[in-house]
Amino acid sequence: MPAIPAVQSAAGTLAVTIHTSGQPAPDWTRVRDLTLSGSRAAATMPPGTYRNVSVSAGVLTLGQAGAAVPALYHLQTLQLSGNARLELTGPVVLRVQNSISIGGACGTGIHPDWLRVEVKAGALSLLGGSQLSFEFVAYLLITALRFPFRICL
């Protein structure tokens, strides 16, 4: 199995919560934790290092349109639940230190090669209703599979 590179620690100090798409964008260089929690919540998160990202509703967009090289994101945890969607505008590498919980749509069926998820340690939980389109690399334990979910390879 390939070795997964170390996940960097977040340097930011802000915990940001977004409830609607009209909220002003934060200074991403200062963001440590991000929560999207409204049906109209939306954020386009630039590549970088963050601690905890939680999306319970709304859309989190990653990547850079037209990029030939994947945008790199370092996270400690990622949680997608409810009606959450993780969308891509270009290729992305998500490097996660601890755990991932997915209960929403993650990636794009048109370009499953655009999203590579690397988990250093921890667990993957796939919750009912999950729609997954990505390449997955990990040394981990899958702790929960709640049906139905769809994986696009």
Residue pairs with C-beta under 8 A, 6 or more apart in sequence:
1 137
1 139
2 137
4 95
4 118
4 119
4 120
4 137
4 138
4 139
5 95
5 118
6 120
7 74
7 75
7 76
7 95
7 96
7 97
7 120
8 49
8 74
9 49
9 51
9 76
10 32
10 49
10 50
10 51
10 74
10 76
11 32
11 49
12 29
12 30
12 31
12 32
12 49
12 50
12 51
13 30
13 32
14 26
14 27
14 30
14 31
14 32
14 33
15 32
15 33
15 35
16 26
16 31
16 33
16 34
16 35
17 35
17 36
17 37
18 34
18 35
18 36
18 37
18 38
18 41
18 42
18 43
18 58
19 37
19 38
19 40
19 41
20 38
20 40
20 41
21 40
21 41
21 42
21 58
25 43
25 44
28 45
28 46
28 48
29 48
31 50
32 50
32 51
32 52
33 50
33 51
33 52
33 53
33 54
34 43
34 45
34 50
34 52
34 53
34 54
34 60
35 53
35 54
35 55
35 56
36 42
36 43
36 54
36 55
36 56
36 57
36 58
36 59
36 60
36 84
37 54
37 55
37 56
37 57
37 58
38 57
38 58
39 57
39 58
39 83
40 58
41 55
41 57
41 58
41 59
42 58
42 59
42 60
42 61
43 58
43 59
43 60
43 61
44 61
44 62
44 89
45 53
45 60
45 61
45 62
45 73
46 71
47 62
47 64
47 71
47 72
47 73
48 73
48 74
49 73
49 74
49 75
50 73
50 74
50 75
50 76
51 75
51 76
51 77
52 75
52 76
52 77
52 79
53 60
53 75
53 77
53 78
53 79
54 77
54 78
54 79
54 81
55 79
55 80
55 81
55 84
55 85
55 86
55 104
56 79
56 81
56 82
56 84
57 82
57 83
57 84
58 83
58 84
58 85
59 84
59 85
59 86
59 87
60 80
60 84
60 85
60 86
60 87
61 87
61 88
61 89
62 71
62 73
62 86
62 87
62 88
62 89
62 92
62 94
63 70
63 71
63 88
63 89
63 90
63 91
63 92
63 114
64 71
64 89
64 90
65 89
65 90
66 90
67 90
67 91
68 91
69 91
70 90
70 91
70 92
70 93
70 114
70 116
71 90
71 91
71 92
71 93
72 92
72 93
72 95
73 92
73 93
73 94
73 95
74 95
74 97
75 94
75 95
75 96
75 97
76 96
76 97
76 98
77 96
77 97
77 98
77 99
77 100
77 122
78 94
78 96
78 99
78 100
78 101
78 102
79 100
79 101
80 86
80 101
80 102
80 103
80 104
80 105
80 106
81 101
81 103
81 104
81 127
82 103
82 104
83 104
84 103
84 104
84 105
85 104
85 105
85 106
86 104
86 105
86 106
86 107
87 108
88 107
88 108
88 111
88 114
88 115
90 114
91 111
91 113
91 114
91 115
91 116
92 114
92 115
92 116
93 116
93 118
94 115
94 116
94 117
94 118
95 118
95 120
96 117
96 118
96 119
96 120
96 122
97 120
97 121
97 122
98 120
98 121
98 122
99 119
99 122
99 123
99 124
99 125
100 117
100 119
100 122
100 123
100 124
100 125
101 124
101 125
101 127
102 124
102 125
102 126
102 127
102 130
102 132
103 126
103 127
103 128
103 129
103 130
104 129
104 130
104 131
105 130
105 131
106 115
106 130
106 131
106 132
106 133
106 134
107 114
107 115
107 132
107 133
107 134
107 152
108 114
108 115
108 133
109 131
109 133
109 152
111 133
112 133
112 134
112 135
112 152
112 153
113 135
114 134
115 133
115 134
115 135
116 134
116 135
116 136
116 137
117 134
117 135
117 136
117 137
117 138
118 137
118 138
119 136
119 137
119 138
119 139
119 140
120 138
120 139
121 139
121 140
122 140
123 140
123 141
123 142
123 143
124 136
124 138
124 140
124 141
124 142
124 143
125 142
125 143
125 144
126 132
126 142
126 144
126 145
126 146
126 149
127 144
127 146
127 149
128 146
128 147
128 148
128 149
129 148
129 149
130 149
130 150
131 149
131 150
131 152
132 149
132 150
132 151
132 152
133 151
133 152
